[in-house]
Amino acid sequence: MQWQDNDNLASLEAMKNTAFQGGGARRIEVQHKKGKLTARERIELLLDEGSFEEFDLLKTGHGDAGTDEYPGDGVITGHGTIGGREVCVFSQDFTILGGSLGEAHSGKIAKIMDHAVMVGAPIIGLNDSGGARIQEGVDSLAAYGEIFSRNVLASGVIPQISCIMGPCAGGAVYSPAMTDFTFMVEDSSYMFVTGPNVVKTVTHQDISAEDLGGAQVHCEKSGVAHFVMPNDILCLREVRRLINYLPSNNKQRAPLLDLRDPVDRMDPALDFLIPSNPNQTYDMKILITSILDGAEFLEYQANFAGNIICGFGRLGGQTIGLIANQPAVLAGVLDVNASTKAARFVRFCDSFNIPLICLVDVPGFMPGPEQEHGGIIRHGAKLLYAFVEATVPRITVILRKAYGGAYVVMNSKHIRCDVNFAWPTAEIAVLGPKGAAEIIYRKEIQAADNPDELWAQKTEEYRKTFANPFLAAKKGYIDDVITPRDTRQRLIRSLQFLESKNKKNPSRKHGNIPL
Ligand code: HXC
């Protein structure tokens, strides 16, 4: 029996060596020439050194038109660690049949997704594929359905991350689209439902793959992707950084990380952040980096809807999800894109036990036919819905403007926020002073000898009477008016207080968010 074992050992080694060569030296060279790493090189960089445990290395396709030639069937799957915590991963190998997806390939992905849910570990997909494997026909379409179903059932159970590191076209785009975070790599990745050739045939438009669905398009215009990175190496590094902020599943809390930043650190410069002229702008990121541990902030959709800022940071070592209006972009107004961006982010945080911190300086919703016809009512409602249903610890600080519906929507006391602070510079009212004075005193202003002077005078009167935090504080809508320099300390104390928060929504199959 001994000789047979040795024989098998040798065969195993030979089979593994073949599998490790992917589609062969020539195709690997082509992959490198395109500035892309191979599927295996990507896994090496993503995971802690030496931690990868591979599954199904020897699995092959079922042999239609030579598709059983390649052990592994064009995708590498398994698990390993990032920062010592388990994650599951699949990495499509473009050097084998263009990373195309058939039954065996999909079966491997489905298996690792099932394991990820079973053990409660994030799933990370490295996508580089020509789509449905043409030789396998309808079986490859069915195979996509298996993955889509798993994406949906895993949603809100384990974090799902997609990296688009090559082509991702046709119906295949809907798997990444249903994951929580999509990364794209500049110049080498693209996503579209129908490619440039079909566009040309149907609409007679000439457009390149890059202009149709490159990284810039999806990170700036469509909002399909959330992070854009210049190359594979930086992309995988950023995924590791993101994972470090997240819990492994919806039953756990995110890991604590002590950045040795004193919890009682004050920043006196914050007392002067808000300009004395209400029409003047400032950069919300100054406040964000000032209050967070070690000034470290991982921004989500940094290049999309810049009028709202979303991202992860830490306060007192604990991961928080931060949502902030950005006065420096469109005065921080809420529009369609800002609403959907923030709503999805809030829902992710709520699914995964990440407390929400909301920094408010919002003049209202964006007026105009473009926004109304684009459905600002429906999209704004998403943000409102997302905040209302969130049961994680929630804290708001109003810095300056908080007007009308936008005041309510931005995590106000009235929609179940737990701790609401305001700076002394806060202006909480139904309308901005100028618009309010115009409506209330319209007749007097029209009849006046000098209407502009009267309007300015009434505006100032309104500002003094209504545009401050004290009326809201008197009613208990604001728990405390705080000194700006103390913001970090007050947030951390509130988070500690809310640590044991226990709030549940009514039992139901699921709500019906206005999609
Ligand atoms: C089988 C495929 C393949 C596919 C590429 N290959 N796509 N094999 N099924 N879908 C193979 C090629 O034959 C080639 O094999 C190798 O992969 C590399 O392909 P190239 O064309 O040489 O590479 P490149 O020039 O970089 O072009 C990449 C590409 C192109 C743009 C992705 O290959 C392409 O257009 N492929 C077809 C894309 C497609 O129509 N897919 C179906 C989409 S619909 P060799 O042996 O020469 O190395 C879809 C539906 C999903 O996906 C349904 C979900 C419900």
Residues whose N, C-alpha, C, O or C-beta is under 5 A from the ligand:
A	BS01	HXC	F94 L97 G98 S100 S129 G130 G131 A132 R133 I134 L141 Y144 P167 A169 G170 G171 A172
